[in-house]
Amino acid sequence: MVTKPLNPSREPLDDGDSDGWEETLPPVEDTRPSPPPPDVTPERAGPAWRVLFHLSSGSKASTVGLDIWRVTVLGRSDAQSAFRPDLDYTPYGAVRYGVSRRHSLIRPGENNLYIIDQHSTNGTWVNGQRLAPGRDYPLTDGDVIELGALRMTLRIVQSPVDGASPSTRQQAPDDDPFEGRRFRFRR
Protein backbone atom coordinates (compact mmCIF):
# COMPACT_ATOMS: atom_id res chain seq x y z
CA MET A 1 0.00 0.00 0.00
CA VAL A 2 1.25 3.47 -0.84
CA THR A 3 1.51 5.58 2.29
CA LYS A 4 2.75 8.85 0.84
CA PRO A 5 2.24 10.73 -2.42
CA LEU A 6 4.80 9.76 -5.05
CA ASN A 7 3.69 12.02 -7.89
CA PRO A 8 3.31 15.81 -7.76
CA SER A 9 -0.25 17.08 -7.68
CA ARG A 10 -1.79 17.99 -11.02
CA GLU A 11 -4.29 20.61 -12.08
CA PRO A 12 -7.79 19.16 -12.62
CA LEU A 13 -8.98 18.74 -16.21
CA ASP A 14 -11.52 21.21 -17.53
CA ASP A 15 -14.75 19.80 -18.87
CA GLY A 16 -14.40 21.41 -22.31
CA ASP A 17 -14.89 19.70 -25.64
CA SER A 18 -11.21 18.83 -26.09
CA ASP A 19 -9.62 15.86 -24.36
CA GLY A 20 -7.72 18.41 -22.28
CA TRP A 21 -4.72 16.27 -21.45
CA GLU A 22 -2.62 17.08 -24.53
CA GLU A 23 -1.61 20.46 -23.15
CA THR A 24 -0.50 19.09 -19.77
CA LEU A 25 1.94 16.47 -21.03
CA PRO A 26 5.50 17.03 -19.82
CA PRO A 27 8.31 17.03 -22.37
CA VAL A 28 9.98 13.70 -22.94
CA GLU A 29 13.55 13.53 -21.67
CA ASP A 30 16.39 11.05 -21.99
CA THR A 31 17.41 9.72 -18.56
CA ARG A 32 19.52 6.98 -17.03
CA PRO A 33 17.72 4.23 -15.11
CA SER A 34 16.38 5.49 -11.83
CA PRO A 35 17.94 4.34 -8.55
CA PRO A 36 15.81 2.04 -6.42
CA PRO A 37 13.42 3.72 -3.98
CA PRO A 38 14.53 3.83 -0.33
CA ASP A 39 12.17 1.02 0.71
CA VAL A 40 13.64 -1.49 -1.77
CA THR A 41 15.92 -3.90 0.07
CA PRO A 42 19.52 -4.43 -1.09
CA GLU A 43 18.65 -8.00 -2.14
CA ARG A 44 16.06 -6.60 -4.58
CA ALA A 45 18.10 -3.59 -5.72
CA GLY A 46 19.11 -5.23 -9.00
CA PRO A 47 17.80 -4.00 -12.33
CA ALA A 48 14.20 -2.86 -12.49
CA TRP A 49 11.57 -3.86 -14.99
CA ARG A 50 11.56 -1.02 -17.51
CA VAL A 51 8.26 -0.64 -19.37
CA LEU A 52 6.46 1.73 -21.71
CA PHE A 53 2.71 2.26 -21.80
CA HIS A 54 1.58 3.47 -25.25
CA LEU A 55 -1.76 5.19 -24.52
CA SER A 56 -4.12 5.12 -27.48
CA SER A 57 -7.39 6.42 -25.98
CA GLY A 58 -8.52 9.88 -26.96
CA SER A 59 -7.57 12.04 -29.90
CA LYS A 60 -3.85 12.07 -29.22
CA ALA A 61 -1.58 9.11 -28.42
CA SER A 62 1.07 9.35 -25.72
CA THR A 63 3.77 7.19 -24.15
CA VAL A 64 4.59 6.86 -20.45
CA GLY A 65 7.76 5.10 -19.29
CA LEU A 66 8.16 3.50 -15.88
CA ASP A 67 10.84 1.67 -13.89
CA ILE A 68 9.14 -0.98 -11.75
CA TRP A 69 11.02 -2.00 -8.59
CA ARG A 70 8.09 -2.98 -6.38
CA VAL A 71 4.31 -3.31 -6.45
CA THR A 72 3.10 -0.28 -8.40
CA VAL A 73 -0.37 1.27 -8.11
CA LEU A 74 -2.03 2.35 -11.38
CA GLY A 75 -4.89 4.80 -11.05
CA ARG A 76 -5.78 8.46 -10.70
CA SER A 77 -5.17 11.04 -8.05
CA ASP A 78 -7.91 12.25 -5.74
CA ALA A 79 -8.15 15.91 -4.79
CA GLN A 80 -10.26 15.09 -1.72
CA SER A 81 -7.56 12.94 -0.15
CA ALA A 82 -3.78 12.98 -0.29
CA PHE A 83 -3.72 9.76 -2.33
CA ARG A 84 -1.51 9.70 -5.39
CA PRO A 85 -0.98 6.42 -7.28
CA ASP A 86 2.50 5.44 -8.40
CA LEU A 87 1.41 5.96 -12.00
CA ASP A 88 -1.19 8.72 -12.15
CA TYR A 89 -3.33 8.71 -15.30
CA THR A 90 -5.16 11.95 -14.37
CA PRO A 91 -3.30 14.04 -17.00
CA TYR A 92 -4.44 11.55 -19.65
CA GLY A 93 -8.18 11.87 -18.97
CA ALA A 94 -8.50 9.18 -16.28
CA VAL A 95 -11.79 10.51 -14.89
CA ARG A 96 -13.31 10.69 -18.36
CA TYR A 97 -12.23 7.12 -19.15
CA GLY A 98 -13.43 5.60 -15.86
CA VAL A 99 -10.10 4.91 -14.15
CA SER A 100 -10.49 4.29 -10.41
CA ARG A 101 -8.18 5.84 -7.79
CA ARG A 102 -6.56 2.48 -7.02
CA HIS A 103 -7.52 0.77 -10.25
CA SER A 104 -4.92 -1.99 -10.49
CA LEU A 105 -1.48 -3.07 -9.35
CA ILE A 106 1.54 -4.20 -11.31
CA ARG A 107 3.62 -6.66 -9.33
CA PRO A 108 7.13 -7.55 -10.49
CA GLY A 109 8.21 -11.16 -10.25
CA GLU A 110 11.50 -12.80 -11.08
CA ASN A 111 10.45 -13.82 -14.58
CA ASN A 112 7.16 -11.97 -15.19
CA LEU A 113 5.18 -8.85 -14.47
CA TYR A 114 1.70 -9.43 -13.08
CA ILE A 115 -1.38 -7.19 -13.10
CA ILE A 116 -4.03 -7.34 -10.37
CA ASP A 117 -7.39 -5.56 -10.57
CA GLN A 118 -8.19 -3.82 -7.28
CA HIS A 119 -11.99 -4.20 -7.42
CA SER A 120 -12.15 -1.23 -9.77
CA THR A 121 -15.55 0.12 -10.76
CA ASN A 122 -15.05 -0.20 -14.52
CA GLY A 123 -12.73 -3.20 -14.57
CA THR A 124 -9.28 -4.05 -15.85
CA TRP A 125 -9.00 -5.80 -19.21
CA VAL A 126 -6.00 -7.54 -20.80
CA ASN A 127 -6.21 -8.44 -24.49
CA GLY A 128 -10.01 -8.13 -24.39
CA GLN A 129 -10.57 -10.31 -21.31
CA ARG A 130 -11.88 -8.84 -18.08
CA LEU A 131 -9.74 -9.72 -15.05
CA ALA A 132 -11.26 -11.12 -11.87
CA PRO A 133 -10.45 -8.74 -8.99
CA GLY A 134 -7.63 -9.68 -6.64
CA ARG A 135 -5.99 -12.30 -8.89
CA ASP A 136 -2.53 -12.12 -10.49
CA TYR A 137 -2.42 -12.27 -14.29
CA PRO A 138 0.94 -12.47 -16.10
CA LEU A 139 1.76 -9.72 -18.59
CA THR A 140 3.80 -10.09 -21.75
CA ASP A 141 5.31 -7.63 -24.18
CA GLY A 142 2.61 -6.25 -26.50
CA ASP A 143 -0.38 -6.89 -24.23
CA VAL A 144 -3.25 -4.42 -24.60
CA ILE A 145 -4.36 -3.22 -21.16
CA GLU A 146 -7.56 -1.31 -20.49
CA LEU A 147 -8.26 0.48 -17.23
CA GLY A 148 -11.94 1.23 -17.69
CA ALA A 149 -11.94 2.73 -21.20
CA LEU A 150 -8.32 3.98 -21.06
CA ARG A 151 -6.50 1.73 -23.54
CA MET A 152 -2.73 1.22 -23.66
CA THR A 153 -0.21 -1.22 -25.07
CA LEU A 154 2.51 -2.54 -22.78
CA ARG A 155 6.05 -2.64 -24.12
CA ILE A 156 8.66 -4.32 -21.91
CA VAL A 157 11.91 -2.52 -22.63
CA GLN A 158 14.04 -4.35 -20.07
CA SER A 159 13.51 -7.18 -17.63
CA PRO A 160 15.73 -7.86 -14.62
CA VAL A 161 16.26 -11.46 -15.75
CA ASP A 162 18.41 -10.75 -18.76
CA GLY A 163 18.52 -6.95 -19.07
CA ALA A 164 17.00 -7.00 -22.54
CA SER A 165 13.61 -6.48 -24.06
CA PRO A 166 11.71 -9.48 -25.37
CA SER A 167 10.88 -7.51 -28.53
CA THR A 168 14.43 -6.29 -29.20
CA ARG A 169 16.08 -9.66 -28.47
CA GLN A 170 14.28 -11.21 -31.43
CA GLN A 171 15.15 -8.40 -33.84
CA ALA A 172 18.36 -7.55 -35.58
CA PRO A 173 20.28 -4.67 -33.96
CA ASP A 174 19.44 -2.40 -36.92
CA ASP A 175 15.71 -2.90 -36.29
CA ASP A 176 15.59 -1.45 -32.76
CA PRO A 177 12.08 0.12 -32.47
CA PHE A 178 13.27 2.49 -29.73
CA GLU A 179 16.37 3.79 -31.52
CA GLY A 180 16.44 7.57 -31.67
CA ARG A 181 13.43 7.92 -29.34
CA ARG A 182 13.67 9.44 -25.91
CA PHE A 183 11.51 8.47 -22.98
CA ARG A 184 11.25 9.71 -19.43
CA PHE A 185 10.99 6.91 -16.91
CA ARG A 186 9.42 7.44 -13.52
CA ARG A 187 10.20 5.66 -10.29
N, C-alpha and C positions, 0 to 999 in steps of 0.2 A: 504494500500500500504506500502511496506517495504521501509524505507527511509535510512537505513544504513545496511551494511553487517552484517549478523548474524553468518555466518560460516567462518572459516579461509579459505584462498585461497588454492587451491589444484594445484598440478603439472598437466599439461595436459597429456592425455593418448598418448602413442606412437601408431603408426598405424601398429604395427607388427601383426603377425598371431594370437597371443594369445588374449584373451579378455582384458588383461592388468589390470583389476581392482582388481584381486585377491591379488596382491602384495601390494596394497595401503590400504587395509582394516585395520582400527585400531583394537587393541585388545578389546574384549568385557569385560566390567567391571560391577561389581555390585554396584549400587548407590541408594541412597534414592531419593524420588521424588524431582524434581527440584522446587525451589521457583518460584513464579510467576514473569514474567518480570516486569520491572519498569512501563510500560505503562498499566498494568492491574489494574483496579480500585479495591479498597477494597471490593466493593460489589461482584465482580467477582473473588475474590482471594480464592475461595473455591477449592476443589480438581479439578485437570485437567483431561481431557480425556487422558488415557494412552493407546497407541496403539503400535502394532508391524506390520511392513511391511516385509513379507517373500518374498524376491525377488527370482524369479525362472528363469529369463532370463539368457542366457549365459551358460557357462560350469560349473559354480560353484554357488551354492545357497548362499544367505546371508540374515541376518535379521537386520533390522534397527528399533530401538525403539524411540518413540517420545512422549513427554508430550505436549498436545495441550491445550493451555490457550485461544487462540485468533485465528483469521483467519490466516491460515498457508499457505504459498506459496510453492508448489511443483514444482520443475524444475531443471535447471542446471545453473551453474555459467557461466559468460561471461567475458573472459579476456579483451575484448575491453572496457567494462564499469565496474563500481564498483559494479554492481548488483550481489547479492548473495541471492538465495532463502532461505527460512527458512529450507527446507529439500532439500539439494543439491545432486542430483543423478549423478553428474559428475564422482565420483570415481567408479560407477557401470556401466559405459559405456553409459551414457545418450546420447551423441552425436551419437554414433553408433546405438542406438535404437530409435532415432528420438524424444527425449524429448525436448520440447521447453524451453526457459529461464523461462518464467512464464507460465508453462503448465496448472496447475490447482490449485484451492484453496481447502482447507479443512476448513469448518466453523463449530465451535462447537455450538450446541444448547443445550437447557436444557435436552432434552430427546434423541437427535440424533446427529450424525455427518453428515455433508452434504459435497458433493464434487461438485465443479463448474468448468467446463472447461473454460479456459480463451482464447478462440478462437485460440487454439493451432493448429499448422500446421498439425500434424498427429493424432489429436483427443485423447479424453479420453474415455475409455471403461470401463463399469462396468458389470460384468457377461455376457460378449459378446455383450452388447448393447452400441452403440455409443451415447454419451451424446450430447445434443444440447448445444452450447456455451452459457454461461451466466445464465444458470438455475441451481437451487439447486436440487440435487438428494440425498435422504437419503442413508446412508451407514449402513450396519449391519455386525456383526461379521462373518467372513468367505467369504466376498465378494472378487471376483477376480477383481483387478483394473489393467488396462493397460494404461500407458502413452506412446503413440506411440506403439512401440513393447516391451517396458519394462514392464514385467508382474510381479505382486506381489499379495499376498493374505493378506488381512487386518485381523488382530486379535485384538479385543478390549479387553485389559487386565483389564481396570478399567474405569468406567464411573462416572461422578460426581453425578449422581442421587442416586446411592446406594453403590458406592465404590467397586463394585464387577464386575467381568467379566461375560458377558452373557454365555460364554462357561463353565466357572468353576462353576457357580451357579447351573447348571443342572447336574454336575457330583459329584460323591462322593469325599470326601476330599482326599482319597487315589489315585484318578485318575487325579490329577492336572497335566496338560500337561506342565506346566512351572516349575515344581518342579526340583530343582537341576540345572536349567539353569540360566545363568547370562546374563543380557542385559544392554546395556548402553543406557539411554534415553537422548535425547537432548531437550533443550528448544526451 
